[in-house]
Amino acid sequence: MINFDEEVKKFSPCLEVSQAEDAIYHNDVKDITDVLEEMYSQINSKKGE
């Protein structure tokens, strides 16, 4: 019979999953909201000139 607690203790995620998590969480890609905010800021700064 499988001892679930022992198997959980031995578990470690594969390296690819860890690398994928790091890439996803540390990725600083702009989304559409960021792009629109930047465009709005640029338009407003040009109006003030």
C-alpha positions, 0 to 999 in steps of 0.5 A: 500500500502507498504511504501518502505522507511519505510520498508527499515528503519526497515530492519536488516539482520539476525544474521546468515548472519552477522556471515557468513560474519565475518567467511568468511572475517576473515578466514585466510585459505591458498589458493593454491598460498600461499601454492606454495609460502611457498614451493618455499621459503622452497626449496630456503632456503634449496638450500642456506644452 
